[in-house]
Amino acid sequence: MSRRGDVYITDSAAGVVHRVAAGTRALEPFVTIGEGLYPNGLALDAAERTLYVASAAGISRIDLTTKRVSLLEPVGDTALGGI
């Protein structure tokens, strides 16, 4: 949960990250990571501008303002998929 009260939840089977915005009770689709990628495991950065989501594909970085999703690039031979 963010400091402002937004809650992020993964639907691992559908590959979707949902949000319950602060002050609401509505669960809304926020972004799609991808079906078959089983996103599970969320972390906000300290500034709460980016949400990191682990999945079978690796670690996705989600810009919370633009909803742009991008995969982190591994360093060297580090495997990020399936974390």
Secondary structure, 3 states (H helix, E strand, C coil): CCCCCCEEEEECCCCEEEEECCCCCCEEEEEECCCCCCCCCEEECCCCCEEEEEECCEEEEEECCCCCEEECCCCCCCCCCCC
